[in-house]
Amino acid sequence: MTKKHILVIEDESSIADNITYALTSEGFTCSWVGIGSEGLAVIKAQHVDLVILDVGLPDINGFEVCKIIRKSSDVPIIFLTARGEEIDRVVGLEIGGDDYVVKPFSPRELVARVKVILKRLSINSIKNKVITKTFTVDEEKRRIKYCDVGLELTTYEYGILKLLLTYPERVFTREQLMNEVWSTPEESFDRAVDTHIKTIRAKLRAIAPQDNSLTTHRGVGYSIKLA
């Protein structure tokens, strides 16, 4: 089996060394760069399975690097930051991050998070496509199309939307969505679901401005209706 390629974009060499050692010890292939522009060049030139991205880079803010990556790739991104405020976590999720780790952290914990995200991309893959009038779900390729346009979704956005499409018009509470989509829901927070729903809705409306597929049930949760 081909080893998964992890790109580490981190300017502190001691932190990067610990991360790459932990990952290679678990069988991953690692690339390390110290600035955002070099990381973008690697992603453009090579296949990368997951990016570990420091927010406080010396040349480009990590959030800006993520925005650039999301213009052309849905590669999973885990943010590293010295800041632990909830607003920073929300911003990271809103712009397309898949997870968020606050320094100082355990390299073993980070590796565990990497494994969870990569496993989620591959489990329960099936070859057939689930097609509705407006949505096409290809689980093997982990792709969802809306009105024949491919959606660029993060890991959790894909999981939430696929779950809602599997049970149209069923109302899921935030807790239910977290239990079904997150492997370790206790490590996340309620607003994460709201944030992901907001970004999914924005992506649907970027394709169809009048879209109202996602329904908010105030005080309860969310559902999706199919045309």
N, C-alpha and C positions, 0 to 999 in steps of 0.2 A: 504494500500500500504506500502511495506517495505521501511523504511527510508534509504536514501543513506548514505553510510559510507565514510566519508572524513578523510584521514590521514594527519595530520599536522606534518611536520618534521622541527622544528624550535627551536634553542637553547635559544633564548631570551624569558623567561617566560611571560613577560608583553605583548609582541607581540602575542605570542601563546594564551594567555588568551583572548585577544581582538578578535582574529580570531575565536576561539572555541565558544566564547559567541555569536558572530554574526551568526555563522553557526547554532548553536543549537537553537537560537531564530527563525531561518527560517525553523526549522523542520529537520535538518540534524543530523545524529549521528557522533560524532567526536572522534578520538583518537589522542593523542598528545605524541610525543617523542622528545627528545632533541638532539639526535645524529643520524647520518646516519645509523649506523649498527643496531640500534634498529628499525628504520623505515623499513629496509630491512627484518628484522625478522617478523615484523607485516604483511608485504605484503605477505610473504611466508606462514604465519600461518592463515591469515584471508582474507575474501573477502573485497576488497577496491574498491570503485567506482571512487575515484579521490584522487590525492596526491597534497598537497601544500608543496613545497620543497624549503627550504632556501638554497641559494648557499654557504653562508659562515658558514658551520657547523664546529664544533671543531675537529671532528675525520676524516671525509671524505668530500672532496669537493662535493657540491651538484650536479655539473655536472657529477662527477664520480658515484654518487649514481644513477643518471638518467641512465647512460650507463649500470649499473648493472641491473636495473629494466627492461630496454628494451631488455635484453637478454631473458627474459621469460614472459614479460607482456606488453600489450599495454594500460594499465590503463592511463587515462589522467593525465598530470602533469602540474601544474602551478608553475613556478619559482618565488621565492621572492629574491630580492637582493638589496643591497645598491648602486650598480653600475648601471648607466643608459646608458653607452656607447652602441652605436649600435652594435659594434663587440660582446659584451657580449650577446645581444639579439639574434644575428645571431647564435652564438655558441649554445645557449640554444635550438633554433629551430632545428639546424642541428643534434643534438644528440637525438632529440625525444621529446622535450618539446612542450606543446600545447599552452601555454600562458606565459606571463612574466610581473610581477608587480614590480615596483621599490619602495623601501622604501624612505620616509614614504608614506603610502597609506591609503585610507579609507577602513575600514573593509566592509562597505556596497558595495563599488565598487568591492572588492574581491569576496564577496558573489554573486554579479551580474554576475561576470565572471564565477564563478562556475556553476551557473544556466544555463548560455548560453551554456557552453560546455556540460553539462549533457543533456540539452534539445536537442542539436544537435545530440547526440547519439541515441535519441529515436524517434525524429519526422520522419514522413513519412516512418515508418517501414512497410514493406510489407513481406508477408510470402513466396512469390515465389522468385526463384533465376533467375538472369539475367546471361545467359551463352553465351559466345562467344567461338571461337576456342581455345583461350589461357587464357582468363580471366573468372572467376566466381565471380559474385557479389551477396552476400547474405545480403540484407539490414536489415533483421530482426536481424541477429547476428552481423551486421556491420563488415562483413568480406569480403575480396577480396582475391581470390586465383589466382596465376599466374603459369601456367604450372602445375596445381594441387598442388602447394605449397602455404600454407597460408602466406600472407604478414603481417608483424608486422607494422601497420601504426598508426601514431598519428591521432588525430581528424581532423586536417586540411589536412594531407596527404590523408586520406580516402576521405574527401569531394572533394578535387581536382581531385583525380583519378576517383572517381565515376562519377563526372560531365563530365570529358573528355570521359569516356567510354560510357556515355549516348549519347554523340554526337560525334562519331568517325569522325576524319578528320576535324572537325570544329575547326577553330582557335579562341581561347579565349584570349583576352588581359589580362594583369595583373589586370587591374581595374575590368573587368568582372568577373574574377575568385574570386577576393576579395569580390565583391558584392554578388556573389552567395554562397560562402562558409563561409565567415566571417559574423557573426551577426552584428558586429559593425566594418565594414571595415575602418572607419575613424580613428580607434584607432591602426591600424596596419601600415605597411609601405611596399612600393613596393618590396624591397629586400626580404621580407618574402616569397612572391610567388616564387621567384627564388631559395631561400633556400629550400623550400619544394619540388620543382621540382627536384632539385639536389639530395635530399635524396630519393625521389621516384625512380628516375632513377638508383641510386646506389643499391637500394633494388631489383629492377628488374634484374639488371645485376649480382647481387650476385647469382641469380637463373639461369639466361641465359646470360652468359658473352657477347654474341653478340647482345643482345637486343637493338633495336633502335625504340621501340614503341613510345616513347615520342619524339616529334619533336619540336625544337626551331625555331621560325620564328623571326629572329633578328629584333629588333625594333618594333615588333608587339605583339607576345605572344607565346602561346603553343597550340599544338594539339596532338592527339594520333591516330595512325593508327593500325588497327587490321589485323593480318595475315589471 
